[in-house]
Amino acid sequence: KDFNVDVLVVGAGITGITTAYLLKKTGLNVILIERGRVASMDTGHTTAHLA
């Protein structure tokens, strides 16, 4: 299936979920994709433990 979006967010950790949420609030069409489980604890490793 084809999708027409403004922003594709890859990763549903806290950073990805927050980014998608904030972009959606501005009126953008956003899709969030995750290969595994949502909030599966990778954010700390990929954001230098800022989460």
LINGI-V224383 format. One record per pair of residues at least 4 apart in sequence whose ideal C-beta (glycine too) atoms are under 6 Angstrom apart, sorted by sequence separation. I is the first residue (numbers start at 1). GAP is how many residues later the second one is. D is the distance in whole Angstrom. If there is no record, write none. Layout:
i:I gap:GAP d:D
i:I gap:GAP d:D
This chain:
i:12 gap:4 d:5
i:34 gap:4 d:6
i:36 gap:4 d:5
i:42 gap:4 d:6
i:43 gap:4 d:6
i:47 gap:4 d:6
i:11 gap:5 d:4
i:12 gap:5 d:6
i:23 gap:5 d:5
i:44 gap:5 d:5
i:24 gap:6 d:5
i:9 gap:7 d:5
i:23 gap:7 d:5
i:44 gap:7 d:5
i:43 gap:8 d:4
i:9 gap:10 d:5
i:20 gap:10 d:5
i:9 gap:11 d:4
i:20 gap:12 d:4
i:7 gap:16 d:5
i:12 gap:20 d:6
i:7 gap:21 d:5
i:6 gap:22 d:4
i:12 gap:22 d:4
i:6 gap:23 d:5
i:7 gap:23 d:5
i:8 gap:23 d:5
i:9 gap:23 d:5
i:10 gap:23 d:6
i:5 gap:24 d:5
i:5 gap:26 d:5
i:12 gap:26 d:4
i:3 gap:28 d:6
i:15 gap:28 d:5
i:13 gap:29 d:5
i:14 gap:29 d:5
i:13 gap:30 d:4
i:15 gap:32 d:6
i:14 gap:37 d:5
